[in-house]
Amino acid sequence: MVTEVCGKMRRRGRPAALGQAARRALVLDALDLVYEEGGAGSLTMAEVARRAGMSKRTLYEIFEDRGALFTAYFDKVGCQFIRDLPAEAEGLPLAERLTLILEPREECPTALPLEIFRCIIAEAPARPEMAREFMRKLRQRAMGIVRAELDRAILRGEIRPADTALVSSILLDMIHQNLVVQLMDPGTQQCLDERCRRFRTALDIALDGLRG
C-alpha cells in the first residue's frame, strides 16, 4: 500500500533496519540504562538485550561476549580518561601535550566503569581469556597515545632516551588511583580535584626523571 505524505509517495511497511553502528550505539545506551535502573547485578547480556529491545541472539551478533561489550563501552567513554592529541598541539612542549591527553577534566558521571572492572575480575577465574583480552584492548589505546608523545619527545631532545613502553605503563599507573583500593572501598574514589592533584604530581615526578 502507498500513502501520500507532504506531496511525496511513501510505501508502507517495516521500518528500515538499523545499521551496525546504530545498533552498537543502541546497545551501549541500554547498558547505561540497565545499570542506572538495576545496579551492578543487572549487567547481564539478557538484561541489556531486553533494554535495547532485541533478542539475546541479536546482541551476540553485535558483541560476542560481555568482554567485547564492556570494551566497546570503554571506547565510548574513553575521553574521560585519555584523549587523542589534537594535530594543532603537536608543537607544544611535552608537559603540555601530556596534560592535554591525560589531565582529568570532569567527574565520572556514573560508577559503571568501576562496576565493569568488578564484573571482569569476578569472571576472570572462569574466563581468563576474556579478562585478558579486555585488559589488553583497554590498555593498548592508552599506552599507544602516551608512548607516541614520549617517542616524539626523544626525537626532539626534550627527554633522554628511555624504554617508552615501560615509561608509559608506569606513568599511567601513577596517574590513576589504584583500582584495587577503589574496588575494595568505593568510598575512597577520588573527586576531580584529587584526581587533578594526583595527575600533576605524577607528571612532575615522571618528567623530572626523564630529563635527568
Secondary structure as the mmCIF struct_conf table of DSSP 4:
data_model
#
loop_
_struct_conf.conf_type_id
_struct_conf.id
_struct_conf.beg_label_comp_id
_struct_conf.beg_label_asym_id
_struct_conf.beg_label_seq_id
_struct_conf.end_label_comp_id
_struct_conf.end_label_asym_id
_struct_conf.end_label_seq_id
STRN STRN1 VAL A 2 VAL A 5
TURN_TY1_P TURN_TY1_P1 CYS A 6 GLY A 7
STRN STRN2 LYS A 8 ARG A 11
BEND BEND1 GLY A 13 ARG A 14
HELX_LH_PP_P HELX_LH_PP_P1 PRO A 15 GLY A 19
HELX_RH_AL_P HELX_RH_AL_P1 GLN A 20 GLY A 38
HELX_RH_3T_P HELX_RH_3T_P1 ALA A 40 SER A 42
HELX_RH_AL_P HELX_RH_AL_P2 MET A 45 ALA A 52
TURN_TY1_P TURN_TY1_P2 GLY A 53 GLY A 53
BEND BEND2 MET A 54 MET A 54
HELX_RH_AL_P HELX_RH_AL_P3 LYS A 56 ILE A 62
BEND BEND3 GLU A 64 ASP A 65
HELX_RH_AL_P HELX_RH_AL_P4 ARG A 66 VAL A 77
HELX_RH_3T_P HELX_RH_3T_P2 GLY A 78 GLN A 80
TURN_TY1_P TURN_TY1_P3 PHE A 81 PHE A 81
HELX_LH_PP_P HELX_LH_PP_P2 ASP A 84 PRO A 86
HELX_RH_3T_P HELX_RH_3T_P3 ALA A 87 ALA A 89
TURN_TY1_P TURN_TY1_P4 GLU A 90 GLY A 91
BEND BEND4 LEU A 92 LEU A 92
HELX_RH_AL_P HELX_RH_AL_P5 LEU A 94 LEU A 102
BEND BEND5 GLU A 103 GLU A 103
BEND BEND6 GLU A 106 GLU A 106
BEND BEND7 PRO A 109 PRO A 109
BEND BEND8 ALA A 111 ALA A 111
HELX_RH_AL_P HELX_RH_AL_P6 LEU A 112 GLU A 123
TURN_TY1_P TURN_TY1_P5 ALA A 124 ALA A 126
HELX_RH_AL_P HELX_RH_AL_P7 PRO A 128 ARG A 156
TURN_TY1_P TURN_TY1_P6 GLY A 157 GLY A 157
BEND BEND9 GLU A 158 ILE A 159
HELX_RH_AL_P HELX_RH_AL_P8 THR A 164 ILE A 175
BEND BEND10 HIS A 176 HIS A 176
HELX_LH_PP_P HELX_LH_PP_P3 GLN A 177 ASN A 178
HELX_RH_AL_P HELX_RH_AL_P9 LEU A 179 MET A 184
HELX_RH_3T_P HELX_RH_3T_P4 PRO A 186 THR A 188
HELX_RH_AL_P HELX_RH_AL_P10 LEU A 192 ARG A 211
#
